[in-house]
Amino acid sequence: MKLYVCWGTFPVPWPRTSSSWRPGAHPCKKAYDALKRAGHCPEVVKVYGFAQLPDVTSGRQEVKRLTGESLVPVLVLEDGEAIKDSENIVAWARDNPAVGAGQMG
Ligand SMILES: N[C@@H](CCC(=O)N[C@@H](CS)C(=O)NCC(=O)O)C(=O)O
């Protein structure tokens, strides 16, 4: 699976006012962490740029082609299904743990 993210999956230390930008709630990190927690190991694709600007990077163009928007994070499953919005990705990870995830030994 591929996870398209902005510039990385680092935490953002600064508070923002909109709901998806609370401290520590960097949407791309949230999506990545949820997938890792569920035992997945997504290939992370950094798309760089900014959603509000023209899609100059190939990553942004691919995300736009897949979802109709250039906003990340976007998860692309092995069958090509694209899931956009970090909340949806977190929910998908919760509902689809990797085979063997959570088992010890
Ligand atoms: N509601 C969306 C918000 C996504 C969002 O805010 N993404 C950040 C990047 S992590 C952003 O700045 N997007 C604009 C951009 O991609 O330039 C979600 O939770 O996925």
PDBQT file of the ligand as one rigid body, heavy atoms in Angstrom, charges set to zero:
ROOT
HETATM    1  N1  LIG A 201      -9.236  16.900   6.907  1.00  0.00    +0.000 N 
HETATM    2  C1  LIG A 201      -8.026  16.515   6.235  1.00  0.00    +0.000 C 
HETATM    3  C2  LIG A 201      -7.008  17.628   6.382  1.00  0.00    +0.000 C 
HETATM    4  C3  LIG A 201      -5.758  17.289   5.659  1.00  0.00    +0.000 C 
HETATM    5  C4  LIG A 201      -4.700  18.342   5.887  1.00  0.00    +0.000 C 
HETATM    6  O1  LIG A 201      -4.889  19.369   6.552  1.00  0.00    +0.000 OA
HETATM    7  N2  LIG A 201      -3.553  18.054   5.346  1.00  0.00    +0.000 N 
HETATM    8  C5  LIG A 201      -2.417  18.897   5.546  1.00  0.00    +0.000 C 
HETATM    9  C6  LIG A 201      -1.168  18.102   5.239  1.00  0.00    +0.000 C 
HETATM   10  S1  LIG A 201      -0.874  16.923   6.471  1.00  0.00    +0.000 SA
HETATM   11  C7  LIG A 201      -2.389  20.070   4.649  1.00  0.00    +0.000 C 
HETATM   12  O2  LIG A 201      -1.845  21.096   4.940  1.00  0.00    +0.000 OA
HETATM   13  N3  LIG A 201      -2.916  19.899   3.504  1.00  0.00    +0.000 N 
HETATM   14  C8  LIG A 201      -2.715  20.900   2.525  1.00  0.00    +0.000 C 
HETATM   15  C9  LIG A 201      -1.640  20.429   1.621  1.00  0.00    +0.000 C 
HETATM   16  O3  LIG A 201      -1.620  19.227   1.347  1.00  0.00    +0.000 OA
HETATM   17  O4  LIG A 201      -0.852  21.260   1.208  1.00  0.00    +0.000 OA
HETATM   18  C10 LIG A 201      -7.487  15.231   6.847  1.00  0.00    +0.000 C 
HETATM   19  O5  LIG A 201      -7.628  15.043   8.064  1.00  0.00    +0.000 OA
HETATM   20  O6  LIG A 201      -6.949  14.404   6.107  1.00  0.00    +0.000 OA
ENDROOT
TORSDOF 0
